Amino acid sequence: MTNKELKAGRYIGGLERLLLLIFMALQIYSAIPIIIALKTLARFKDLENNRAFAEYYLIGNFLSMIFGVLIGIVFNYVLLL
């Protein structure tokens, strides 16, 4: 991966977590799979042709989603205080 691709990935991850937080704050949980579907569609050819990239992508995606969900849970908890 080039430096430019890594920077783009960081922006995409940040936007993904922001969308996840918004969906969780608004309690629109059914929209969360849309994030996963869009990311998967965008990387489908890379995932299909490169096993190492697919593993890297899945680990990063899972970690990002877990982090986003945890932030969403904390955010919702703080709103309920």
Backbone hydrogen bonds, N-H to C=O, Kabsch-Sander energy under -0.5 kcal/mol:
donor,donor_aa,acceptor,acceptor_aa,energy
6,L,2,T,-2.1
7,K,3,N,-2.2
8,A,4,K,-2.2
9,G,5,E,-2.3
10,R,6,L,-1.9
11,Y,7,K,-2.0
12,I,8,A,-2.6
13,G,9,G,-2.5
14,G,10,R,-2.3
15,L,11,Y,-2.6
16,E,12,I,-2.5
17,R,13,G,-2.4
18,L,14,G,-2.1
19,L,15,L,-2.7
20,L,16,E,-2.4
21,L,17,R,-2.4
22,I,18,L,-2.5
23,F,19,L,-2.8
24,M,20,L,-2.4
25,A,21,L,-2.8
26,L,22,I,-2.2
27,Q,24,M,-0.9
28,I,23,F,-3.3
29,Y,27,Q,-0.6
31,A,28,I,-1.5
32,I,29,Y,-1.2
34,I,31,A,-1.1
35,I,31,A,-0.7
35,I,32,I,-1.1
36,I,32,I,-1.1
37,A,33,P,-2.7
38,L,34,I,-2.6
39,K,35,I,-2.1
40,T,36,I,-2.4
41,L,37,A,-2.6
42,A,38,L,-2.0
43,R,39,K,-1.2
44,F,41,L,-0.8
47,L,43,R,-2.6
48,E,44,F,-2.3
49,N,45,K,-1.9
50,N,46,D,-1.4
54,A,50,N,-2.4
55,E,51,R,-2.3
56,Y,52,A,-2.3
57,Y,53,F,-3.3
58,L,54,A,-2.6
59,I,55,E,-2.5
60,G,56,Y,-2.4
61,N,57,Y,-2.8
62,F,58,L,-2.8
63,L,59,I,-2.5
64,S,60,G,-2.3
65,M,61,N,-2.5
66,I,62,F,-2.8
67,F,63,L,-2.5
68,G,64,S,-2.5
69,V,65,M,-2.8
70,L,66,I,-2.6
71,I,67,F,-2.2
72,G,68,G,-2.3
73,I,69,V,-2.6
74,V,70,L,-2.4
75,F,71,I,-2.7
76,N,72,G,-2.7
77,Y,73,I,-2.4
78,V,74,V,-2.6
79,L,75,F,-2.1
80,L,76,N,-1.4
81,L,77,Y,-0.7
81,L,78,V,-0.9
